[in-house]
């Protein structure tokens, strides 16, 4: 694998090479062992809060498995299945105004995700959806990548991948200012929780191997998401329509707080590999539960 080329492409410091060699190369070798002899695509799920490094880890695994082991890898993000603005606005009118904001369960086209998985399993010609966060809408279909054969691996990454719903009693009390001011009757969070309990679980049940990049707490997420938005802004100088201000980011991450905190408490025990991050996003230790 051309690690230097990977660092350059993803604008990563040279220190990432040591991190990858220590933590991620052994992870990839474990994935190869698990996938050996599989009769269908082996599905890897990666969970991590916003800004935790999911996308970079996904790219590394894809590059390593394809270049070192000659495997066909398809990478999908739960973000790429977001409904477009008009669909979310319809939900906002029908159910609750907060659903106009992309992010939470209920704002993804899970039926499309399940259809993509079925198509990949069959080895049929498959369009892979791609979402443009700068415009807050999917890219035009003609820009979506096309896969013509069944892959060896499918990677599904996302902030809520593998997350489970909360008991309804836990929904009653608001956990932040957003819920208190804009969802006093718990209509929005109940809809989100019910959505997560539905087809999302059908999708997550397809995962064969679960990985988590575990933040030390939700407090880090605002800062990490802020860095992410600034990076997005630097890449979209000609089209800043969907770029958020720092204050908007602070409001935005509150939409994610409830499920993120629930996942931080309960998801590690369900994962095959958990990487524990510190506030600087450095991996301090791992749990391998295979």
C-alpha positions as CSV (number, residue, x, y, z in Angstrom):
1,X,0.0,0.0,0.0
2,X,1.3,3.5,-0.9
3,X,0.9,5.0,2.5
4,X,2.5,8.3,1.5
5,X,0.1,8.7,-1.3
6,X,-2.8,8.0,1.1
7,X,-1.5,10.6,3.5
8,X,-1.3,13.2,0.7
9,X,-4.7,12.4,-0.7
10,X,-6.4,12.7,2.7
11,X,-4.3,15.6,3.9
12,X,-3.0,13.6,6.9
13,X,0.1,14.2,9.0
14,X,3.0,11.7,8.7
15,X,2.2,10.5,12.2
16,X,-1.0,8.8,10.8
17,X,1.3,6.2,9.2
18,X,2.4,5.0,12.7
19,X,-1.2,5.0,13.9
20,X,-2.3,3.0,10.9
21,X,0.5,0.5,11.4
22,X,-0.2,0.0,15.1
23,X,-4.0,-0.1,15.1
24,X,-5.5,-0.3,11.6
25,X,-3.3,-2.8,9.7
26,X,-3.9,-5.5,12.4
27,X,-7.6,-4.6,12.1
28,X,-7.6,-5.2,8.4
29,X,-5.8,-8.5,8.9
30,X,-8.6,-9.6,11.3
31,X,-11.2,-8.6,8.7
32,X,-9.5,-10.7,6.0
33,X,-9.5,-13.7,8.3
34,X,-13.2,-13.3,9.0
35,X,-14.1,-12.7,5.4
36,X,-12.1,-15.8,4.2
37,X,-14.5,-18.3,2.6
38,X,-17.6,-15.9,2.7
39,X,-20.1,-16.7,0.1
40,X,-21.5,-13.1,0.0
41,X,-20.1,-9.6,0.6
42,X,-18.7,-9.3,4.2
43,X,-20.3,-6.2,5.8
44,X,-18.2,-4.0,8.1
45,X,-20.0,-1.4,10.2
46,X,-18.1,1.6,11.6
47,X,-19.6,3.8,14.3
48,X,-18.2,7.0,15.6
49,X,-19.5,10.4,16.6
50,X,-19.1,13.3,14.2
51,X,-15.4,14.2,13.5
52,X,-14.1,11.0,15.1
53,X,-12.3,9.8,12.0
54,X,-14.8,7.3,10.6
55,X,-14.4,8.4,7.0
56,X,-10.6,8.3,7.1
57,X,-10.6,4.9,8.7
58,X,-13.1,3.7,6.0
59,X,-10.8,5.0,3.3
60,X,-7.8,3.3,4.9
61,X,-9.5,0.0,5.2
62,X,-10.7,0.2,1.6
63,X,-7.2,1.2,0.3
64,X,-5.5,-1.5,2.3
65,X,-7.8,-4.4,1.5
66,X,-7.9,-3.5,-2.2
67,X,-4.1,-2.8,-2.7
68,X,-2.6,-5.4,-0.3
69,X,-5.1,-8.2,-0.6
70,X,-6.7,-7.5,-4.0
71,X,-10.2,-7.3,-2.5
72,X,-13.2,-5.5,-4.1
73,X,-14.5,-3.0,-1.5
74,X,-17.5,-0.8,-1.6
75,X,-17.7,2.0,1.0
76,X,-21.0,3.5,1.9
77,X,-21.9,6.2,4.4
78,X,-25.2,6.4,6.2
79,X,-25.0,10.1,5.3
80,X,-25.3,9.3,1.6
81,X,-28.8,8.1,2.2
82,X,-30.2,11.4,3.6
83,X,-33.5,12.5,2.1
84,X,-33.3,15.6,0.0
85,X,-34.5,19.0,1.3
86,X,-38.0,18.7,-0.1
87,X,-38.6,15.3,1.5
88,X,-37.3,16.5,4.8
89,X,-39.5,19.6,4.6
90,X,-42.5,17.4,4.0
91,X,-41.6,15.4,7.2
92,X,-41.2,18.7,9.0
93,X,-44.8,19.7,8.0
94,X,-46.3,16.3,8.7
95,X,-44.5,15.3,11.9
96,X,-42.3,18.0,13.5
97,X,-40.3,21.1,12.3
98,X,-37.0,19.7,13.5
99,X,-37.1,17.0,10.8
100,X,-36.2,19.6,8.2
101,X,-32.6,19.2,9.6
102,X,-30.7,16.2,8.2
103,X,-29.1,13.9,10.7
104,X,-31.3,11.8,12.9
105,X,-33.0,8.5,12.2
106,X,-36.1,9.3,10.2
107,X,-34.2,11.6,7.8
108,X,-32.5,8.8,5.8
109,X,-33.9,6.8,2.9
110,X,-33.4,3.4,4.6
111,X,-35.5,1.6,2.0
112,X,-32.9,2.8,-0.6
113,X,-30.1,1.6,1.6
114,X,-31.6,-1.9,1.9
115,X,-32.2,-1.9,-1.9
116,X,-28.5,-1.1,-2.5
117,X,-27.4,-3.9,-0.2
118,X,-29.7,-6.4,-1.9
119,X,-28.3,-5.3,-5.3
120,X,-24.7,-5.6,-4.2
121,X,-25.3,-9.0,-2.7
122,X,-26.7,-10.2,-6.1
123,X,-23.8,-8.7,-8.0
124,X,-26.2,-6.6,-10.1
125,X,-25.3,-3.2,-11.6
126,X,-25.7,-0.9,-8.6
127,X,-25.7,2.9,-8.3
128,X,-24.1,4.1,-5.0
129,X,-25.9,7.2,-3.7
130,X,-23.8,10.2,-2.8
131,X,-24.9,13.3,-0.7
132,X,-23.5,16.8,-1.1
133,X,-23.4,18.4,2.4
134,X,-22.5,21.7,0.9
135,X,-25.8,21.9,-0.9
136,X,-27.7,19.8,1.6
137,X,-29.0,17.6,-1.2
138,X,-27.9,14.4,-3.0
139,X,-25.5,14.8,-5.9
140,X,-27.3,14.3,-9.3
141,X,-27.7,10.6,-10.0
142,X,-25.5,10.8,-13.0
143,X,-22.6,11.6,-10.7
144,X,-23.2,8.5,-8.5
145,X,-20.5,5.8,-8.7
146,X,-21.6,2.5,-10.4
147,X,-20.6,-1.0,-9.3
148,X,-21.0,-3.9,-11.8
149,X,-20.1,-6.9,-9.7
150,X,-20.5,-8.2,-6.1
151,X,-17.8,-6.8,-3.8
152,X,-15.8,-8.8,-1.3
153,X,-16.4,-6.2,1.4
154,X,-19.1,-3.6,2.0
155,X,-18.2,-0.9,4.6
156,X,-21.1,1.1,6.1
157,X,-20.0,4.0,8.3
158,X,-21.9,6.6,10.2
159,X,-22.5,8.3,13.4
160,X,-25.6,6.2,14.3
161,X,-24.5,2.9,12.6
162,X,-25.3,0.1,15.0
163,X,-27.1,2.3,17.5
164,X,-30.2,0.9,19.3
165,X,-33.4,2.8,20.4
166,X,-33.9,3.9,23.9
167,X,-36.7,2.7,26.3
168,X,-39.5,5.2,25.9
169,X,-39.3,6.2,29.5
170,X,-35.9,7.8,28.8
171,X,-37.4,10.1,26.2
172,X,-39.5,12.1,28.6
173,X,-36.8,14.4,30.0
174,X,-35.1,16.8,27.6
175,X,-31.3,16.4,27.5
176,X,-30.3,19.8,26.0
177,X,-31.6,23.3,25.2
178,X,-32.8,22.2,21.7
179,X,-35.1,19.5,23.0
180,X,-36.3,21.7,25.9
181,X,-37.2,24.7,23.6
182,X,-38.2,23.0,20.4
183,X,-39.5,19.6,21.4
184,X,-41.2,20.1,24.7
185,X,-43.8,17.3,24.0
186,X,-41.1,14.8,22.9
187,X,-42.8,14.4,19.5
188,X,-39.6,14.7,17.5
189,X,-37.4,12.5,19.7
190,X,-40.2,9.9,19.9
191,X,-40.4,9.8,16.1
192,X,-36.6,9.5,15.8
193,X,-36.5,6.7,18.4
194,X,-39.4,4.8,16.6
195,X,-37.6,5.2,13.3
196,X,-34.4,3.8,14.8
197,X,-36.3,0.8,16.1
198,X,-37.6,0.0,12.6
199,X,-35.8,-0.5,9.3
200,X,-32.5,0.9,10.7
201,X,-32.2,-2.3,12.8
202,X,-32.9,-4.4,9.7
203,X,-30.0,-2.5,8.0
204,X,-27.7,-2.8,10.9
205,X,-28.4,-6.5,11.3
206,X,-26.6,-7.0,8.0
207,X,-23.3,-6.0,9.6
208,X,-20.9,-9.0,10.1
209,X,-18.2,-7.1,12.0
210,X,-18.7,-4.0,14.1
211,X,-16.1,-1.3,14.8
212,X,-16.4,1.7,17.0
213,X,-14.3,4.9,17.3
214,X,-15.4,5.8,20.9
215,X,-15.2,9.4,21.9
216,X,-14.4,10.1,25.6
217,X,-17.7,12.1,25.9
218,X,-20.2,14.1,23.9
219,X,-18.4,17.3,25.0
220,X,-15.7,16.6,22.3
221,X,-18.2,16.4,19.5
222,X,-18.9,20.1,19.1
223,X,-15.2,20.9,18.6
224,X,-14.6,17.9,16.3
225,X,-17.7,18.8,14.2
226,X,-16.5,22.4,14.1
227,X,-13.1,21.3,12.6
228,X,-15.1,19.2,10.1
229,X,-17.2,22.1,9.0
230,X,-14.2,24.4,8.6
231,X,-12.6,21.7,6.4
232,X,-15.8,21.4,4.3
233,X,-15.8,25.2,3.9
234,X,-12.3,25.3,2.6
235,X,-13.2,22.8,-0.1
236,X,-16.4,24.6,-1.1
237,X,-15.3,28.1,-1.7
238,X,-17.5,28.5,-4.8
239,X,-20.6,26.9,-3.2
240,X,-21.0,27.8,0.5
241,X,-24.8,27.5,0.6
242,X,-24.9,24.7,3.1
243,X,-21.8,25.6,5.2
244,X,-22.7,26.4,8.8
245,X,-21.4,29.1,11.1
246,X,-19.9,28.1,14.5
247,X,-23.1,29.0,16.2
248,X,-25.1,26.9,13.8
249,X,-22.8,23.9,14.4
250,X,-23.4,24.2,18.1
251,X,-27.1,24.0,17.5
252,X,-26.7,21.3,14.9
253,X,-24.8,18.8,17.2
254,X,-27.6,19.0,19.8
255,X,-29.7,17.0,17.3
256,X,-27.2,14.2,17.6
257,X,-26.6,14.3,21.4
258,X,-29.3,11.9,22.6
259,X,-28.4,8.9,20.3
260,X,-24.6,9.6,20.5
261,X,-24.6,9.5,24.3
262,X,-26.8,6.3,24.3
263,X,-24.4,4.7,21.8
264,X,-21.3,5.7,24.0
265,X,-22.9,3.9,26.9
266,X,-24.3,0.8,25.2
267,X,-22.6,0.1,21.8
268,X,-19.1,-0.9,22.9
269,X,-20.3,-4.2,24.3
270,X,-21.9,-5.1,20.9
271,X,-18.7,-4.3,18.9
272,X,-16.0,-6.6,17.7
273,X,-13.3,-3.9,17.9
274,X,-13.5,-0.7,19.9
275,X,-10.9,2.0,19.6
276,X,-10.9,4.4,22.6
277,X,-10.1,8.0,21.7
278,X,-8.9,10.9,23.9
279,X,-10.0,14.5,23.4
280,X,-7.3,15.0,20.7
281,X,-8.7,11.9,18.8
282,X,-5.7,9.9,19.6
283,X,-6.3,6.2,20.1
284,X,-5.3,5.3,23.7
285,X,-6.4,1.6,23.7
286,X,-8.5,-1.0,22.0
287,X,-10.9,-3.8,22.9
288,X,-11.1,-6.8,20.5
289,X,-14.1,-8.9,21.3
290,X,-14.3,-11.5,18.6
